[in-house]
Structure formats: C-alpha cells, structure tokens
Amino acid sequence: MEMGLKIGLALMMLFFVWRLWPAAKHQLKHGPKGDSNDWMTYAMLMGGVVVFVLILMKLV
C-alpha cells in the first residue's frame, strides 16, 4: 500500500473518531447502566464462545 494511501486512511479514521466522540461521551454519561446480572450473562456467553472455538479447533 502506498504511503499516501496509508496517511489518507489514518486521517480519515482520526476524523471519524473526532466526529463520533461527543455522541459516545453523551451515551456513556446518559446511557443505561448494566447490573451484575447483565455482566454475568455476558461472561457466560463469552465463555461459551471460547469453548465452542476450542472445540472447533480440536476437531480440525
């Protein structure tokens, strides 16, 4: 990839982060908060995904 294209993509990514920062900040401040039950459900789902991937790796 040419250096100019890399620089252009990096500038575009920085522009997107700059434009989305106020919305993300507002959502973090005023958005819904998770309780311990929500985090336990998330942990169980991620654990299930890890186990599933490990099983798939063992089958190959």
Secondary structure by P-SEA (a helix, b strand, c coil): ccaaaaaaaaaaaaaaaaaaaaaaaaaaaccccccaaaaaaaaaaaaaaaaaaaaaaaac
